[in-house]
Amino acid sequence: MKIKELLDVIAPYKAPSNKEENLINILNSSSNFDFNYRENIMNHSLIRTNLSKIKECEEFEDCEIFIVSRPLLEDKEGSPLQVLTLFLQEGLKFKDRCYLYSIQNSEQGVIVRGLFESWEINGEIKNNNTYDVDMDSEPKYGMVFYMTKEEGNEEGLLNMKMNSKAIPIDLQEAYYEKFGKNNFNVTEEMINEFLKENK
């Protein structure tokens, strides 16, 4: 069985009512500060409930799964580790340790978020990392988001790219007071200045 077949039963894809609402939901469910359930997604609770079925899926049958409940983890030295976002390709299989955060049905296909030590596509290893994750640590960091402009594929067009940055979780209230939640006008420079002021 493929993970897409399992998702179609547990968290079938439902199109968002509008793009802005979908983006805000993504931001909220991606932050350590606001972990909200949204449609189309298996979060850590649903992953835990369906773990035995996930392990039977082709993509996960050769890896050791650890369930994580937040997108920013820490290694055993206290440094932040941010989960990766992968669109599943045909023939992709995870190997070694997999710190699984969420599995999502989307219009583009299946999106998996987590820390993955290695994976292969049609037998070829594409990634090879070792993560020393502290599974017992309390959250020390959260993610905040900012947008950057990039040149589009056609001359004169600009694309907006969403980026994220780790900040200490004890600065949550001060950050929201200064910038608000879901503020797409914040720049990386503004975030860096905020962190400098709140050392």
TIRO-676124 format. One record per atom (N, C-alpha, C, O): residue in three letters; x, y, z. Coordinates in steps of 0.2 Angstrom, whole numbers, plus 5000, padded with zeros to 4 digits. Layout:
N
ALAXYZ/...
This chain:
199
MET500449945000/MET500050005000/MET500450065000/MET501050065003/LYS500250114996/LYS500650184996/LYS500350225001/LYS499750225003/ILE500750275004/ILE500450325009/ILE499850365006/ILE499450385010/LYS499850375000/LYS499250414997/LYS498650384998/LYS498150414999/GLU498650314997/GLU498050274998/GLU497750275005/GLU497150285007/LEU498250275010/LEU498050285017/LEU497750355019/LEU497350365022/LEU498150405016/LEU497850475017/LEU497150485014/LEU496750525017/ASP497050455009/ASP496350465005/ASP495850435010/ASP495250465009/VAL495950395015/VAL495450365019/VAL495450405026/VAL494950425028/ILE496050425028/ILE496150455035/ILE496050535034/ILE495750565039/ALA496350565030/ALA496350635029/ALA496350655022/ALA496750685019/PRO495750645018/PRO495650655011/PRO495750725010/PRO495550775014/TYR495950745004/TYR496150815002/TYR495450845001/TYR494950824998/LYS495450905004/LYS494850955003/LYS495151025001/LYS495551055005/ALA494951054996/ALA495251114993/ALA495051174998/ALA494551175001/PRO495551215000/PRO495451275004/PRO494951325001/PRO494951324995/SER494551355005/SER494051405002/SER494351464999/SER494151484994/ASN494951485001/ASN495351534997/ASN496151524999/ASN496251495004/LYS496551554995/LYS497251544996/LYS497551585002/LYS497951555005/GLU497251635004/GLU497451675009/GLU497351635016/GLU497751625020/GLU496751605016/GLU496551565022/GLU497051505022/GLU497251485028/ASN497151475017/ASN497651415017/ASN498351435019/ASN498651395023/LEU498551495017/LEU499251515019/LEU499251525027/LEU499751505030/ILE498751555029/ILE498751575036/ILE498651505040/ILE499051505046/ASN498351455038/ASN498251395041/ASN498951355041/ASN499151325046/ILE499351365036/ILE499951335035/ILE500451365040/ILE500851335044/LEU500451435041/LEU500851465046/LEU500651445053/LEU501151435057/ASN500051445054/ASN499851425061/ASN500051355063/ASN500251345069/SER499951315059/SER500151245060/SER500851225060/SER501051175062/SER501251275057/SER501951265056/SER502351295062/SER502951275063/SER502051335066/SER502351365072/SER502351335078/SER501851305080/ASN502851335082/ASN502851305089/ASN502351345093/ASN502151315098/PHE502251405091/PHE501751445095/PHE501051435094/PHE500651435099/ASP500851405088/ASP500151395087/ASP500151325083/ASP500251325077/PHE499951275086/PHE499951205083/PHE499251195082/PHE498951165087/ASN498851215077/ASN498151195076/ASN498051145071/ASN498451135066/TYR497551105072/TYR497451045067/TYR497051085061/TYR496651125062/ARG497251055055/ARG496851075049/ARG496751025045/ARG497050965045/GLU496251025040/GLU496050975036/GLU496650955031/GLU497150985030/ASN496550895028/ASN497050865023/ASN497650835027/ASN498150815023/ILE497750845033/ILE498350825036/ILE498350775042/ILE497850775046/MET498850735042/MET498950685048/MET499450725052/MET500050725051/ASN499250755058/ASN499750775063/ASN500050725067/ASN499850665066/HIS500350745072/HIS500750695076/HIS500250645080/HIS500350585081/SER499650675082/SER499150635085/SER498850575080/SER498850525082/LEU498650595074/LEU498450545069/LEU498950505067/LEU498850445066/ILE499650525067/ILE500150485065/ILE500250425070/ILE500350365069/ARG500250445077/ARG500250395082/ARG499750345082/ARG499850285083/THR499050365081/THR498550325080/THR498550275075/THR498350215075/ASN498850295069/ASN498950255063/ASN499650235062/ASN499750215056/LEU500050235067/LEU500750215065/LEU500850145062/LEU501250135058/SER500550095065/SER500650025062/SER500450025054/SER500749995051/LYS499950065052/LYS499750065045/LYS500250105041/LYS500350085036/ILE500550155044/ILE501050195041/ILE501650155039/ILE501950155034/LYS501850115044/LYS502450075044/LYS502350015038/LYS502849995036/GLU501750005036/GLU501649955031/GLU501649985024/GLU501649955019/CYS501650055024/CYS501650085017/CYS502350085014/CYS502850085018/GLU502350075008/GLU503050065004/GLU503550125006/GLU504150105006/GLU503350185007/GLU503750235008/GLU504150235015/GLU504650255015/PHE503850195019/PHE504050195026/PHE504250135029/PHE504450125035/GLU504250075025/GLU504350015027/GLU505049995029/GLU505149945033/ASP505550035027/ASP506250025028/ASP506550075033/ASP507150075033/CYS506150115036/CYS506450165041/CYS506150155048/CYS505650115049/GLU506550185053/GLU506250185060/GLU505950245061/GLU506250305061/ILE505350245063/ILE504950305064/ILE504950335071/ILE504750295076/PHE505050395072/PHE505050435078/PHE504550485077/PHE504550525072/ILE503950495081/ILE503450545080/ILE503650605084/ILE503850605090/VAL503650665081/VAL503850725084/VAL503250775083/VAL502850765078/SER503150815088/SER502450855089/SER502650925087/SER502150965088/ARG503250945085/ARG503351015083/ARG503851015078/ARG504250975077/PRO503851075074/PRO504251075068/PRO504951095069/PRO505451095065/LEU505151125075/LEU505751145077/LEU505951095083/LEU505651095088/LEU506551055082/LEU506751015087/LEU507451035089/LEU507651095087/GLU507751005094/GLU508451025097/GLU508850965097/GLU508650905098/ASP509550975095/ASP509950915096/ASP510150915103/ASP509950955107/LYS510650865105/LYS510750855112/LYS511250915115/LYS511450915121/GLU511450955110/GLU511851015112/GLU511451075113/GLU511651135114/GLY510751075111/GLY510351125112/GLY510251175106/GLY509851225106/SER510551155100/SER510451195094/SER509851175090/SER509651115091/PRO509451215087/PRO508851205084/PRO508951165077/PRO509451165074/LEU508451115076/LEU508451075070/LEU507751085067/LEU507251065070/GLN507751115061/GLN507051125058/GLN506851065053/GLN507351045049/VAL506251045054/VAL506050995049/VAL506051015042/VAL506051075040/LEU506150965038/LEU506150975031/LEU505450965028/LEU505050925031/THR505350985022/THR504650975018/THR504850945012/THR505250975008/LEU504550885011/LEU504650845005/LEU504050835001/LEU503550805004/PHE504050844994/PHE503450814990/PHE503650744988/PHE504250734985/LEU503250694990/LEU503450624988/LEU503450614981/LEU502950624977/GLN503950584978/GLN504050564971/GLN503950494971/GLN503950454976/GLU503750474965/GLU503650404964/GLU504250364965/GLU504850384962/GLY504250314969/GLY504850274970/GLY505250294976/GLY505850264977/LEU505050344980/LEU505450374985/LEU505250324991/LEU504750314993/LYS505850304995/LYS505750265001/LYS506250295006/LYS506850315005/PHE505950305012/PHE506450335018/PHE506850275021/PHE506550215021/LYS507450295023/LYS507850245026/LYS508150265033/LYS508050325035/ASP508450225037/ASP508650245043/ASP508150275048/ASP507550255048/ARG508350325052/ARG507850355056/ARG507450415053/ARG507750455049/CYS506850415055/CYS506350465052/CYS505950495058/CYS505550465061/TYR506150565059/TYR505750595064/TYR505150635061/TYR505250685058/LEU504550595061/LEU504050615057/LEU503550665061/LEU503350655066/TYR503450725057/TYR503050775060/TYR502350785057/TYR501850785061/SER502250775051/SER501550775048/SER501650745041/SER502150745037/ILE501050725038/ILE500950695032/ILE500350725029/ILE499750725032/GLN500350755023/GLN499850805021/GLN499650785014/GLN500050775009/ASN498950785012/ASN498650775006/ASN498650845003/ASN498350895006/SER498850864997/SER498850934994/SER498650924987/SER498650874984/GLU498450984984/GLU498350984977/GLU498850954973/GLU498750934967/GLN499550964975/GLN500150944971/GLN500350874973/GLN500750844969/GLY500050844978/GLY500250774980/GLY500350764987/GLY500050804991/VAL500750724989/VAL500850704996/VAL501450744999/VAL501950744995/ILE501350785004/ILE501950825007/ILE502050785014/ILE501650775018/VAL502750775015/VAL502950745021/VAL503450795025/VAL503850815021/ARG503350805031/ARG503750855035/ARG504050815041/ARG503750775044/GLY504750825041/GLY505050795047/GLY505850795046/GLY506050835041/LEU506250765050/LEU506950755049/LEU507050685046/LEU506850635050/PHE507350675041/PHE507450615038/PHE508250605037/PHE508550635033/GLU508450545040/GLU509250535039/GLU509450515032/GLU509950545030/SER509050475029/SER509150465022/SER508550435018/SER508050415021/TRP508550445012/TRP508050415008/TRP508250405001/TRP508850424999/GLU507950354997/GLU508150334991/GLU507550344986/GLU506950344988/ILE507750354980/ILE507250354974/ILE507450304969/ILE507950314966/ASN507050254968/ASN507150204963/ASN507850174965/ASN508250154960/GLY508050164971/GLY508650124973/GLY509250174974/GLY509750144976/GLU509250234972/GLU509750284973/GLU509750324979/GLU509250364979/ILE510250324983/ILE510250364989/ILE510250434988/ILE510750454984/LYS509850474990/LYS509850544989/LYS510050594995/LYS510150654994/ASN510050565000/ASN510250605006/ASN510550555011/ASN510350495012/ASN511050585015/ASN511350545020/ASN511550585026/ASN512150615026/ASN511150595031/ASN511250635037/ASN511250585044/ASN510850535043/THR511450615049/THR511350585056/THR511150635060/THR511550685061/TYR510550635063/TYR510350685068/TYR510350655075/TYR510050605076/ASP510650695079/ASP510650675086/ASP510150715090/ASP510250765094/VAL509450695089/VAL508950735091/VAL508750715099/VAL508850655101/ASP508650765103/ASP508450765110/ASP507750755110/ASP507350805110/MET507450695111/MET506750685111/MET506450705117/MET505850705117/ASP506850715122/ASP506550735129/ASP506550805130/ASP506350825136/SER506850845126/SER506850915127/SER506250955127/SER505750935123/GLU506151005131/GLU505551055131/GLU505751105125/GLU506251115123/PRO505151125122/PRO505251175116/PRO505651235118/PRO505551265123/LYS506251255115/LYS506651315116/LYS506551365110/LYS506751425111/TYR506351345105/TYR506351385099/TYR505651375095/TYR505251325096/GLY505451435092/GLY504851435088/GLY505051465081/GLY505551495080/MET504651455076/MET504751475069/MET504351545068/MET503751545070/VAL504651595065/VAL504251645063/VAL504351655055/VAL504851625053/PHE503951685052/PHE503951685044/PHE504051755041/PHE503851805044/TYR504351755036/TYR504451815032/TYR504451805024/TYR504551745022/MET504251855020/MET504251845013/MET504851875010/MET505051935012/THR505051845004/THR505551875000/THR505351874993/THR504951834991/LYS505551924989/LYS505351934982/LYS505951894978/LYS506551904979/GLU505751854973/GLU506151824969/GLU505951834961/GLU505351844960/GLU506451844957/GLU506251844950/GLU505851784947/GLU506051734949/GLY505351804944/GLY504951754941/GLY505251724935/GLY505751744932/ASN504851674932/ASN505151634926/ASN505051684920/ASN505351674915/GLU504551724920/GLU504451774914/GLU504751844916/GLU504751864922/GLU505051874911/GLU505351944912/GLU504851984915/GLU504251994913/GLY505052024921/GLY504652074924/GLY504252044929/GLY503852084933/LEU504151984930/LEU503751954935/LEU504151934942/LEU504751924941/LEU503851944947/LEU504151924954/LEU503751874957/LEU503151874957/ASN504051824960/ASN503751774964/ASN503951794972/ASN504451814973/MET503451774976/MET503551784983/MET503651714986/MET503351664985/LYS504251714990/LYS504451654993/LYS504351665001/LYS504551715004/MET504051615004/MET503951615011/MET504651575014/MET504751525013/ASN504951615019/ASN505451585023/ASN505351585030/ASN504851615033/SER505751545034/SER505651545041/SER506251555045/SER506851545042/LYS506251575051/LYS506751585055/LYS506651565062/LYS506051575065/ALA507151535066/ALA507051505072/ALA507151565077/ALA507651605077/ILE506751575082/ILE506851625087/ILE506651585094/ILE506251545094/PRO507051615100/PRO506851585106/PRO506151585108/PRO505851635107/ILE505851535110/ILE505151535112/ILE504951575117/ILE504351595117/ASP505351595121/ASP505151645127/ASP505151715124/ASP504951765128/LEU505251725118/LEU505151795115/LEU504451795111/LEU504351845107/GLN504051745111/GLN503451735108/GLN503051805109/GLN502851835104/GLU502851815115/GLU502351875117/GLU502651935114/GLU502251975111/ALA503351945115/ALA503652015113/ALA503552015105/ALA503452075103/TYR503751965102/TYR503651965095/TYR503051975092/TYR502952025087/TYR502451945095/TYR501851955093/TYR501552035094/TYR501252065090/GLU501852055100/GLU501652125102/GLU501952175097/GLU501652225095/LYS502552155094/LYS502852205090/LYS502652195083/LYS502452245079/PHE502552135080/PHE502352125073/PHE501652095072/PHE501452105066/GLY501352075077/GLY500652035076/GLY500851965074/GLY501351945072/LYS500251925073/LYS500351855071/LYS500251855063/LYS499851905061/ASN500451825059/ASN500251825052/ASN500351885048/ASN499951905044/ASN500951925050/ASN501151985047/ASN501551965041/ASN502151955042/PHE501351975035/PHE501751955029/PHE502252015027/PHE502552005022/ASN502252065030/ASN502652125028/ASN503352125032/ASN503752165031/VAL503352075037/VAL504052075041/VAL504552045036/VAL504452005032/THR505152075037/THR505752055033/THR506252025038/THR506152025044/GLU506751985035/GLU507251955039/GLU507652005043/GLU507851995049/GLU507752065040/GLU508152115043/GLU507752145050/GLU508052155055/MET507152145049/MET506652165055/MET506752115061/MET506752135066/ILE506752055059/ILE506751995064/ILE507451995067/ILE507451985073/ASN507952005063/ASN508652005066/ASN508752065071/ASN509052055076/GLU508452125069/GLU508452185073/GLU508152165080/GLU508352185085/PHE507552135079/PHE507152115085/PHE507552075090/PHE507552085096/LEU507852025087/LEU508251975091/LEU508852005094/LEU509051995100/LYS509152055090/LYS509752095093/LYS509452135099/LYS509852145104/GLU508952165099/GLU508652205104/GLU508452165110/GLU508452195116/ASN508252105109/ASN508052065115/ASN508552005117/ASN508251955119/LYS509152015116/LYS509651975118/LYS509651965126/LYS510051925128/
